[in-house]
Amino acid sequence: MRHKPTSKRLLAAACHALCAVLALSVMSGRVMAKDRTVVFAAASLQGVLAEIAPLYAGEVAVSVGGSGQIARQIAQGAPADVVILANAAWMDWLEEQGSVDPARSVDLLGNRLVLIGPAGAPDLADVSVDGLRARLNGGRIAMGQTQGVPAGIYGREWLEAAGLWAAMGPHLAETDSVRAALALVARGEAPLGIVYATDAAAETGVRVLYNVPDAMHGPIVYPAAALSEAGTTFVEFLQADAARAVFAAHGFALPAGAR
């Protein structure tokens, strides 16, 4: 069973967001092929699913994008067998739309939030308004959109809880996915970024400057839902030891209460 935290900010955004085209990734060929298990997944899962997919007995095609983009695609009838999002509120929204059966949804993974800089950036001893402004030096903090991208929502929650939002809000470079924010920092186009710990670990062009305390934002949970019988089998595989070992190697954790 999946726990159901909500986000009024995210749910409100869902009513106004425009549909975007998902970037297809990690598998060659068309994802429409009926002999494949088609997985729509949050962008932060791109690397780990690329390793897990070949371990599965059947063929898997993975399409990655922002969780909000994916949720809207699923609600419009995209032909997926599995959907994995980076925020439970988007899955709640899909359930409300009648696109997902709550009985076929599980809390799959957990993650952590970190503040990063380019690989050569010096340590950041002062995570305060003055310290962040000095490090930015006129630049911006790269992060997912704070109204719709899960990592951006968590990041805003941290900035608000830490009393940094009012000062740092005008200095953001908001992106359509956490991986886009990661890329801005890796290329040196943004001096700071807020991403998941697993993203930072997968990118040699960045380094972690600060581990955001878990208590300063909502629980980071990746819910997964089966949308077909083939999807049910694949979701069960993702909860088995072989897949869990790969998730752990990439820094993902089990969500609270999982066994």
C-alpha positions in Angstrom: 0.0 0.0 0.0 1.1 3.6 -0.6 1.0 6.4 1.9 -0.7 9.5 0.5 0.9 12.8 1.4 -0.7 15.7 -0.4 0.6 19.0 -1.9 -2.0 21.8 -2.5 0.6 23.7 -4.4 1.2 20.8 -6.8 -2.4 19.9 -7.2 -3.3 23.5 -8.0 -0.6 23.6 -10.6 -1.9 20.5 -12.3 -5.1 22.3 -13.2 -3.1 25.0 -15.1 -0.1 23.2 -16.5 0.1 22.6 -20.2 0.9 19.2 -21.7 4.5 18.8 -22.7 6.1 16.2 -24.9 8.1 13.6 -23.0 11.6 12.8 -24.0 12.0 9.2 -24.8 15.1 7.6 -23.4 17.2 4.5 -22.6 15.7 2.1 -25.1 15.9 2.1 -28.9 12.9 1.7 -31.1 9.3 2.8 -30.5 7.8 2.5 -27.1 4.4 1.8 -28.6 5.3 -1.8 -29.4 2.9 -4.1 -27.8 5.5 -6.8 -26.9 7.3 -4.4 -24.6 6.6 -3.3 -21.1 6.4 0.5 -21.4 7.4 2.5 -18.3 6.9 6.2 -17.9 9.3 7.4 -15.1 10.6 10.5 -13.4 13.7 11.9 -14.9 15.8 11.2 -11.8 15.3 7.5 -12.4 16.8 7.5 -15.9 20.2 6.0 -15.1 19.1 3.4 -12.6 16.3 2.1 -14.8 18.7 1.8 -17.7 20.6 -0.7 -15.5 17.6 -2.5 -14.2 15.7 -2.9 -17.5 18.2 -5.5 -19.0 17.8 -7.7 -15.8 14.0 -8.2 -16.5 12.9 -11.3 -18.3 11.0 -9.3 -20.9 11.7 -6.3 -23.1 11.3 -2.9 -21.4 11.0 0.6 -22.9 11.5 3.5 -20.6 10.3 7.1 -21.3 11.6 9.7 -18.8 10.5 13.2 -18.1 9.2 15.5 -15.3 6.7 13.9 -13.0 4.1 16.5 -13.9 4.5 16.0 -17.6 4.3 12.3 -17.2 1.1 12.5 -15.0 -0.6 14.6 -17.6 0.4 12.2 -20.4 -1.0 9.3 -18.4 -4.2 11.2 -17.7 -4.6 11.8 -21.4 -4.3 8.1 -22.1 -0.7 7.5 -23.0 -0.1 3.8 -23.6 2.1 3.0 -20.6 2.1 -0.2 -18.5 3.8 1.4 -15.5 4.1 4.9 -14.2 6.8 5.9 -11.6 6.7 9.4 -10.3 8.9 11.4 -7.9 6.1 12.8 -5.8 3.0 11.1 -4.2 0.8 14.1 -4.9 1.0 13.6 -8.6 0.0 9.9 -8.1 -2.9 11.1 -6.0 -4.0 13.4 -8.8 -3.9 10.5 -11.3 -6.0 8.4 -8.9 -8.5 11.3 -8.7 -8.6 11.4 -12.5 -9.4 7.7 -12.6 -6.2 7.0 -14.4 -4.7 4.9 -11.7 -6.2 2.2 -9.4 -5.0 2.9 -5.9 -4.9 -0.8 -5.2 -2.2 -1.1 -7.8 0.0 1.7 -6.5 3.0 1.2 -4.1 5.6 3.4 -2.5 8.7 2.2 -4.3 11.7 4.4 -3.3 12.9 7.2 -1.2 15.6 9.8 -1.8 17.4 12.8 -0.2 17.8 16.5 -1.2 21.2 18.2 -1.6 22.6 21.6 -2.5 25.3 21.2 -5.2 27.9 23.3 -7.0 30.2 22.6 -9.9 32.9 19.9 -9.4 35.6 22.5 -8.6 33.5 24.6 -6.3 35.0 25.2 -2.8 33.2 24.1 0.4 30.2 26.2 1.4 30.4 26.7 5.2 27.7 29.3 5.5 24.2 28.1 4.2 22.6 31.5 5.0 21.2 34.3 2.9 24.6 36.1 3.0 26.5 32.9 2.3 24.3 31.9 -0.6 24.3 35.4 -2.1 28.1 35.5 -1.9 28.4 32.1 -3.7 25.9 33.1 -6.4 27.7 36.3 -7.1 25.0 37.4 -9.4 24.1 33.9 -10.7 21.1 31.7 -9.9 20.2 28.6 -8.1 19.2 25.9 -10.6 16.2 23.8 -9.4 13.0 22.2 -10.7 10.0 24.4 -11.1 8.7 25.1 -7.6 5.1 24.8 -8.6 5.2 21.4 -10.4 8.5 19.5 -10.4 8.8 17.4 -7.3 12.4 18.3 -6.6 11.5 21.9 -7.0 8.6 21.6 -4.6 10.8 19.9 -2.0 13.5 22.5 -2.6 11.0 25.4 -2.0 9.8 23.7 1.2 13.4 23.6 2.5 14.1 27.2 1.6 10.9 28.3 3.3 11.6 26.2 6.4 15.1 27.6 6.6 13.9 31.2 6.2 15.7 31.6 2.9 12.8 31.7 0.5 12.1 35.4 0.5 15.7 36.3 -0.3 16.5 33.4 -2.6 13.2 33.2 -4.5 14.1 35.9 -7.0 17.5 34.2 -7.7 16.2 30.9 -9.1 16.7 29.3 -12.5 13.6 27.0 -12.6 13.8 24.0 -15.0 11.3 21.4 -16.2 13.1 18.5 -14.6 15.6 17.9 -11.9 18.1 16.6 -14.5 17.9 19.9 -16.3 18.9 21.7 -13.1 21.7 19.2 -12.6 23.0 19.9 -16.1 23.1 23.7 -15.6 25.4 23.2 -12.6 27.5 20.6 -14.3 28.1 22.9 -17.2 29.0 25.8 -14.9 26.0 27.8 -16.0 24.6 28.0 -12.4 26.8 28.2 -9.3 24.4 26.3 -7.2 21.6 23.8 -7.6 19.1 21.8 -5.6 18.7 18.2 -6.7 18.4 14.7 -5.4 21.4 13.0 -3.8 21.2 10.3 -6.5 21.5 12.8 -9.3 24.5 14.4 -7.7 26.1 11.0 -7.3 25.6 10.2 -11.0 27.2 13.4 -12.3 30.9 13.9 -12.0 30.6 17.5 -13.0 29.1 18.5 -9.6 29.8 18.1 -5.9 27.5 18.1 -2.9 27.9 21.3 -0.8 25.1 20.7 1.7 22.9 17.8 2.7 19.4 19.2 3.3 17.9 17.9 6.5 15.0 15.5 5.8 12.9 17.3 8.5 12.9 20.5 6.4 10.8 19.2 3.6 8.1 16.6 2.9 9.1 12.9 2.6 10.6 12.2 -0.8 8.7 9.2 -2.1 8.6 7.6 -5.5 5.2 5.9 -6.0 4.9 3.3 -8.8 1.6 2.1 -10.3 0.8 -0.7 -12.6 -1.6 0.2 -15.5 -1.8 -3.2 -17.0 -1.2 -6.9 -16.2 2.3 -6.6 -17.7 2.8 -3.5 -15.5 1.9 -5.5 -12.4 4.6 -8.1 -13.2 7.2 -5.4 -13.7 6.3 -3.5 -10.5 6.7 -6.7 -8.6 10.1 -7.2 -10.2 11.1 -3.7 -9.1 10.4 -4.7 -5.5 12.5 -7.9 -5.7 16.1 -8.3 -4.5 17.8 -7.9 -7.9 16.2 -4.6 -8.6 16.5 -3.3 -5.1 20.3 -4.0 -5.1 20.7 -1.7 -8.2 18.5 1.0 -6.6 20.7 0.8 -3.5 23.9 1.0 -5.5 22.6 4.3 -7.0 21.8 5.7 -3.6 18.1 5.2 -3.5 16.5 4.1 -0.2 13.4 2.2 0.6 10.5 4.5 1.7 9.5 4.6 5.3 7.6 1.5 6.3 8.8 -0.6 3.3 10.3 -4.0 3.9 
